[in-house]
Amino acid sequence: MIYPFTLKHSIAQRTRIRWAGDAEGRATVEELADRIEELAGINRALARPATGSIIIEHDSIDGQTLLQILGEELAIEIKSQAEPSPTGLERFNQNLDLLDRQMRKANFDLGSMTFLLLLAMAAAQAMRGQIGVSSVSFLWYALTVAAKSRRPATRAAADDGNTISWP
């Protein structure tokens, strides 16, 4: 029988593999950990049945050699690991990039929209009499967005030595 696993990580003296088969086969993780611990060069093999993983501690062999030994001795097949799903922040950034690309089709971009929105908020706060902190803060944020959205080519073309350019 072939035991399917994925490689979660491998560092100098520690490797973690995770069960990649069906849920019923996960029960063999403890048995496999015991068998792995008996192999030469293995200090300890800890089974984690709840996650279906085995943590293998090894001194005298490197991770690649260990995986080869596991395949030859115990018929453990290391399958390629799927790409991890993006985190919430990564997904948010992907959606912002998509929105920016869609806006550029209409000759507008997210940086320009943010600048105008912050500028409007600064004006609204100034008209309400909140000129001390809020309007100044919004104006500062708007100018920061404008400065960061400038392209290096535009900055270099505009800088003729006599003008002051933002960072």
C-alpha positions as CSV (number, residue, x, y, z in Angstrom):
1,M,0.0,0.0,0.0
2,I,1.2,3.5,-0.8
3,Y,0.7,6.2,1.8
4,P,0.1,9.7,0.4
5,F,1.5,12.7,2.2
6,T,2.4,16.3,1.4
7,L,5.5,18.0,2.7
8,K,4.5,20.8,5.0
9,H,8.1,21.9,5.8
10,S,11.6,20.7,6.2
11,I,14.4,22.4,8.1
12,A,17.9,21.3,9.1
13,Q,16.8,18.6,11.7
14,R,13.0,18.6,11.5
15,T,10.5,17.6,8.8
16,R,6.7,17.7,8.9
17,I,4.6,15.6,6.5
18,R,0.8,15.6,6.4
19,W,-1.6,12.9,5.4
20,A,-3.0,13.6,1.9
21,G,-5.3,10.6,1.5
22,D,-8.9,10.0,2.5
23,A,-10.1,10.6,6.1
24,E,-10.3,6.9,7.0
25,G,-6.6,6.4,6.2
26,R,-5.6,9.1,8.6
27,A,-5.7,6.5,11.4
28,T,-2.5,5.0,10.0
29,V,-0.6,8.1,11.0
30,E,0.3,6.8,14.4
31,E,1.4,3.4,13.1
32,L,3.5,5.1,10.4
33,A,5.1,7.3,13.0
34,D,6.2,4.3,15.0
35,R,7.6,2.7,11.9
36,I,9.4,5.9,10.9
37,E,11.0,6.1,14.4
38,E,12.7,2.7,13.8
39,L,14.5,3.9,10.7
40,A,18.2,4.7,10.9
41,G,19.0,8.4,11.3
42,I,15.6,9.2,12.9
43,N,15.7,10.5,16.4
44,R,11.9,10.8,16.9
45,A,8.7,10.7,15.0
46,L,5.7,12.4,16.6
47,A,2.2,11.6,15.2
48,R,-0.5,14.3,15.3
49,P,-3.7,12.3,14.4
50,A,-5.9,15.4,14.8
51,T,-4.1,17.1,11.9
52,G,-2.9,13.9,10.2
53,S,0.7,15.0,10.4
54,I,4.0,13.5,11.5
55,I,6.8,15.5,12.8
56,I,10.1,13.8,12.1
57,E,13.3,14.8,14.0
58,H,16.5,13.7,12.3
59,D,20.2,14.6,12.8
60,S,22.4,12.7,10.4
61,I,20.3,12.9,7.2
62,D,19.0,15.9,5.2
63,G,15.3,16.4,4.4
64,Q,15.6,15.3,0.7
65,T,17.3,12.0,1.7
66,L,14.7,11.5,4.4
67,L,11.9,11.7,1.9
68,Q,13.7,9.3,-0.4
69,I,14.1,6.8,2.5
70,L,10.4,7.2,3.5
71,G,9.4,6.3,-0.1
72,E,11.7,3.3,-0.4
73,E,11.3,1.8,3.1
74,L,7.7,2.6,4.0
75,A,6.0,3.4,0.6
76,I,5.3,7.0,1.7
77,E,4.6,9.0,-1.4
78,I,5.1,12.8,-1.1
79,K,2.6,14.5,-3.3
80,S,3.0,18.0,-4.6
81,Q,1.4,20.5,-2.2
82,A,-1.4,22.7,-3.5
83,E,-1.0,26.5,-3.4
84,P,-2.1,27.8,-0.1
85,S,-5.3,29.9,-0.2
86,P,-4.7,33.6,0.2
87,T,-5.1,35.2,3.6
88,G,-7.8,37.8,4.1
89,L,-5.4,40.7,3.6
90,E,-4.0,39.1,0.4
91,R,-7.5,38.6,-0.9
92,F,-8.3,42.2,-0.1
93,N,-5.2,43.4,-2.0
94,Q,-6.1,41.2,-4.9
95,N,-9.6,42.8,-5.0
96,L,-8.1,46.3,-4.8
97,D,-5.8,45.5,-7.7
98,L,-8.8,44.2,-9.7
99,L,-10.8,47.4,-8.9
100,D,-7.8,49.5,-9.9
101,R,-7.5,47.7,-13.3
102,Q,-11.2,48.2,-13.9
103,M,-11.0,51.9,-13.1
104,R,-8.0,52.4,-15.4
105,K,-10.2,51.2,-18.3
106,A,-12.3,54.4,-17.6
107,N,-9.1,56.5,-17.5
108,F,-9.2,56.8,-13.7
109,D,-7.4,54.9,-11.0
110,L,-7.7,54.0,-7.3
111,G,-5.0,56.5,-6.2
112,S,-6.8,59.4,-8.0
113,M,-10.1,58.4,-6.5
114,T,-8.6,58.1,-3.0
115,F,-7.0,61.5,-3.4
116,L,-10.2,63.2,-4.5
117,L,-12.2,61.5,-1.7
118,L,-9.7,62.6,0.9
119,L,-9.6,66.1,-0.5
120,A,-13.4,66.3,-0.4
121,M,-13.4,65.0,3.2
122,A,-10.8,67.7,4.1
123,A,-13.0,70.4,2.6
124,A,-16.1,69.1,4.4
125,Q,-14.3,69.1,7.7
126,A,-13.0,72.6,7.0
127,M,-16.5,73.9,6.2
128,R,-17.7,72.4,9.5
129,G,-15.1,74.3,11.4
130,Q,-12.9,71.3,12.1
131,I,-9.8,72.9,10.7
132,G,-7.5,71.9,13.6
133,V,-7.1,68.2,13.3
134,S,-9.6,66.5,10.9
135,S,-9.3,68.7,7.8
136,V,-5.5,68.9,8.1
137,S,-5.3,65.2,8.6
138,F,-7.4,64.4,5.6
139,L,-5.4,66.9,3.5
140,W,-2.2,65.3,4.6
141,Y,-3.5,61.8,3.8
142,A,-4.6,63.1,0.3
143,L,-1.2,64.6,-0.4
144,T,0.5,61.4,0.8
145,V,-1.6,59.3,-1.6
146,A,-0.9,61.7,-4.4
147,A,2.9,61.6,-3.7
148,K,2.9,57.8,-3.6
149,S,0.9,57.4,-6.7
150,R,3.3,59.4,-8.8
151,R,5.2,57.2,-11.2
152,P,9.1,57.4,-11.3
153,A,9.0,58.3,-15.0
154,T,6.6,61.2,-14.4
155,R,8.8,62.4,-11.5
156,A,12.0,62.3,-13.5
157,A,10.3,64.1,-16.4
158,A,9.0,66.8,-14.2
159,D,12.3,67.3,-12.3
160,D,14.2,69.8,-14.4
161,G,16.4,70.8,-11.5
162,N,14.4,73.9,-10.8
163,T,11.3,72.3,-9.3
164,I,10.8,70.7,-5.9
165,S,9.5,67.1,-6.2
166,W,7.8,65.0,-3.6
167,P,9.4,61.7,-2.6
